[in-house]
Amino acid sequence: MLDHRRPQELPSRLRRWTLNAGLIALSFLVALTCLEVALHFTSYRYLLTRDRHLRYYYQFDPVKGFDIKPNVKSIPMSVDNRTEYHIWSNELGCFDEPYRGDKQFILLVGDSFTHSFAPFQDKWGTQIEKLLDYRVLKCGVTGYGTGQELEKAKDVIKQVQDKPHLIIVGYFWNDLNDDTAFPGLTVVDGFLVNSLKYRDPKTNKLLTEKLTKRYTLREKLFSGTYPLSLGEMIRYSLDQHLIIMNLINDTLARILPGDKLDYAVSNTFMAFEPEERNRKSWDRHLQNLTAFKDLAAADQANLLVVLIPTNTQVYPFLASHADMDLERPNRVLTRFLKARGIDYLDLLPLMRSYADETPRPSLNPEKDLYWQHNSHWSIKGEHLAALLVSRYILEHNLVQVPDREARLKSIAERLKDFR
């Protein structure tokens, strides 16, 4: 069909289309901006401070794979889309107040249960310090296994140039996984990443030159060794600043296929499998606990291993399979600890006695011991753990504390509140 419009009409119509498209795009951007601003006044603001935004908090470590970088300034965080707090590090590379040369102290190491996922003042290490009026060096590191925790303890003792009176190991059931995968994580340009492509395939050792180099823009885009592609870098930057981007990412993560590891499901941990299936891993793993005993003996310190239960162990109705043997790893480990003469406190039966195990769709962090959307202890769980561990320390005289009986009585009164 012939177009009978005059030639001068075509540019005019094109200009109108262009103008209309521009106005639509502008309206869309204005609407998105208004929505973004509005979301900052809702609970969705917590999406900007989730634990995944911790670039430059960790640094490469040739022995441990990674460690907390010393003297990191306060970083805003949130957990469970409800509780805001800040995280930092002191000169020892610990989420703790500065070390002031205290001659009598407890050294606490562990993984994420010991490190973060609650405000500093509510963490079980901080609460133990208050309950005992005894300095606790709180040096847990998220993602560590017992082998890394052992090296962290050695590093801290060397730095402070003094010996702890008590070493507490916050033991969680993915420690076996972490020791088996070691070094499973490392740091590249401030990002905590899977270490697989940064290890020598023959020796399994980390390739230091790839981890400590400064990457140029060209190398970031084309070397293949940088942890993020250009698209991922753009997405990361937007993810840091835009709530809408976080919502899109969360939606895509639920829809698109991919590797998903649900830490709330206890059967993702090797420790819940029959030990014969992972005999060599168990043997190497348990050697690290034996080494902790040797370290404590060399420093003339007491040692206490605190067994931290999963949320599914304390609340069995959360387990994916009703027939799961939720106490299997406790039996394996306590048998070993008893045989080696290592002092331990299994929190599972104690926490169960304070938990409401009535089946329901989800937990309530205000009343329950774990977060609803995060498998770590809630503030209430942190406080309960501190009371139980402090009571054990006092009852067994693991450190000498003034007013011991009065403190035990105070702890007993506070534990009544949890009933």
PyMOL commands that set and color helices and strands:
alter all, ss='L'
color gray80, all
select helices_A, chain A and resi 9-39+43-49+112-115+120-122+124-132+146-160+175-181+196-198+208-212+217-222+230-241+243-255+266-268+270-272+275-298+311-314+316-318+328-340+347-354+379-395+404-418
alter helices_A, ss='H'
color red, helices_A
select strands_A, chain A and resi 58-61+65-68+75-79+83-87+105-110+135-138+166-172+185-188+191-194+302-308+344-346
alter strands_A, ss='S'
color yellow, strands_A
deselect
rebuild
show_as cartoon
